[in-house]
């Protein structure tokens, strides 16, 4: 039994390397031959061979799977055949999480040592998993409850595996590079959609199509990009990084900001502003002086909005947000084409609140907002949109007061740990690890703010949040220069 990390160790001993390389080569060759014989389509042969290679390499070194997993967040949905929450079929992200978990356990068995950090946030996530699993018993749609429970389990696996495997900057950049590349490509695709108008008519505002990428909706697309943007920006600004890495991060930041802007997602814009303000406050005394010009800039933006000098699409979005800011009863509002989106969101908030009042302690069951919605909807919106458009209300509706309290406790523990380390390490502000920690905190702030107006627990973004949590805790460990207490068997 051991209580600390011993530092980076290769997953296999040097003397075992030739044997493992031989096994890997034979496995790859046999799988490729089998795929070529059994599958006639050439592109499927290529994809199948790549999948087999990835699987073999993952069992040799589990870190191989994490970049693939990060690419599966925006692009994994291309392989899905249905979005039905009751459908238990799995996509690329789910398969890769399972592969990563199996490879990580196999690595521990080979080393005769499985390391698992059992801190308070992990206990809180485990409690959330347990509550979601418990709700399967009383949920109307048990398939949806199972899928929602698996989301929390996937987040937990990504978190603990990153904490266990990442011990140096090279391993961290292996993950960061994939995250930035996946986000930049997705943002670029959103820009293509905007430029060509390739998308549903309901996403058009003032004659311009809102970018939505591969997320099927502009808001989760923007939320996904915005959770990456603080990390990319800080990696670009950190002098501790090599110039090519900084340039790559800078390019990714530019593309991410373009995608966020073209999405016209007010939740993402607000999340980015709150994250930027929080990081300016905690980074250093010098950056805190930027608050004054920042406030002046905000006042100028308001003046431009009032004077009508902003582009019409942006002006309308801001004006609607200001006009309908706050909580209101949708039954008292005259619904028009201009305020439809805001009022519709509020209608789903009200339905979620009524679900909570009717089931205050344990809710209607994990993932069962849509199943229960017909009994609680208000106004001319009888069709559920999958969630309450506010993750906190959605949690109250699905898992009641207990679930809502667990979520707040988890977020409090995370920000206490990561935020406390960020504030305490101001003298290390030029280091890679502090920039990494700040970027992760910024991404998590975006996640929390955006979830006030939508749900980012969709499209496997939960896995990316698990990776961000893991990187944040690794950075905290490095800054404090002491290992995280762990359980090892």
Phi, psi and omega in degrees: 000135181228152183245002182220161171287143178260009182094180182293130175227141177294148183292343177225154178287154183300325182289340180271350187303312180301319181296318181290324177296319179298314179300317181297316181296317178296319180297317180296314182297313181295320180294318180297318178297316180298319179294318181296325181283320189270337184241114185285327184290128186295322183292327177290327176298315180298311181297320179296319179295318178298319180297319180293316178301315180298319180296316180296313181296326179295321179288337174283315178219107184301335179301337180302325187283338186293315175301320177299321179295320179292326175289330180289341180299304178280329190254351182295333181294344179298335182268354181284146178257346181206153176250013180296121181297340179277347181284127184263013175293153185251153177253189183298318182296316180297318179297320181290325175297317178297317178297315180298316180297317180295318180294321179296317177295319179298320177300316179296323179294318178299321182275354184058037182198108177255117184260130183220115179282121184247069176269176182301319178299323178295319178298319179296319178294319177300320178296322178294318176300315180298318179295317179297318178296320178299324183291344178302326183296327183247359180289143176292315180255095186290329177298317178295323179294321178296315181297320180292324176296320179295331178299316179292324178293321177296317177301315181298316180298314179300319181299302187291329180289319176297317178300323182283323190266334185267114182232356180211173184295325181297315178294321179296318180290332175303321179280315182299317181302317179293320180297315180292319181296314180298315180295319181295317179295318179295319178296319179297321178295322175297322177295323176296318178300317180297315184291325184263349183070025183275091180177175181295150181297330183291348177269002182272131176229126181053037178080001180244134181281133174286130179293140180222355176059224179256019184263356177071352177214144180294325186292310176294328174302310180293321179298317177301311181297321186287335175291338180270328190304314180300321180293316179296317181297317182290325176294327178289330184269349186278118182293344181289343180274151177291154185303314179301322179292320179295319179295319177297317178295323179295317178298317178297320179300315179301314180294320179298317180294322177297313179299319179296317179296316183288343177288336184055037180269112181293326178297318178292319179299314180295318178300318179296319180294316180295317179297316180297316180297318180295318180291324176298321181293321188261348187292306181194171177295325180296314182291331179297335177291343179285351181298323181296305176298331177296318177294323177296317178298320178296319178296322178295319179297319178297319179298319178296320180295316181294323182280351179080019183272350177285158175305143186306319182298314180292319181300315180297318180298316180292317182298318179296320180297320180289317183297321184250026178292134180110188183254135180213163178271118185296340181287349180257005186250137173282114184279128177232172178295333182284321184258007186306312185297317182292315182292323177299317178299317179296325177299321178287329173299313181298318179299317178297321180294320178294325175300316180296316180298325180281336182224068194291331188269311185236005174070193183266359180114142181304134178070010187254017176302312182295323181293324182272346188305318183304335181273353187230358187291156178230154177070193184275045180229070182284348183259126179289148178256022176097326180203177188276004183060022172201110189295330181290316174295323179298320178295318177298319181294319187272324183235011171068195181300322181298314179293317178298319178294318178299319179297315179294321177297316179300311180297321178298317180296318181295311183289331175295316182289307184285315180295321178298318179294323180294317179292320184287345185253029183301328180288352179249027189293342180268006184268158177298317188292325178289322176297320178298314180299314181297319179297320178293318177298317178300316178297322179289327175297315176303314180303314183291318181290314182298328180290351174286341184236358183197190173231123175263011176271048181226163171056032177066015175297336176303326179293317179296323177297322176298319178295317178299317177301314180300314179297321179297319180288326175296316179298320177300316178300316181293320181292323180278348177055041172214146184287150173290138176294135183224165169256133179227135179240000000 
